[in-house]
Amino acid sequence: MDKKTVSPGAQTHSVLIDDRKSIVFTGVEDVGDFTEEQIQVYTVKGCCIVKGKGLKVQSLDLNEGKVAVEGNIISLMYTDKKNRENLSLIGKIFK
């Protein structure tokens, strides 16, 4: 499998929320820790934390930089933290 190298500034990032029941991210580099109450999504523009109830990662494609989450979305917050000290297992495998 050939992995593309794209500079972070060249890739765009978007978030689409539908009725606070589903959310789709683009520009995703990694997915960190996730539970039914919180999911960390590392994007080209920083870390995004989704909080809610019954959250599930429905699809994940790191090659395309896309992730889809379903559940009751309560909040969405970006952090200034750019350092991914604790890469997820998925991120470590595909790094």
Sequence and secondary structure as in RCSB ss.txt:
>XXXX:A:sequence
MDKKTVSPGAQTHSVLIDDRKSIVFTGVEDVGDFTEEQIQVYTVKGCCIVKGKGLKVQSLDLNEGKVAVEGNIIS
LMYTDKKNRENLSLIGKIFK
>XXXX:A:secstr
       TTTS  EEEEETTTEEEEESEEEEEEE SSEEEEEETTEEEEEEEEEEEEEEEETTTTEEEEEEEEEE
EEEES    SS  HHHHHH 
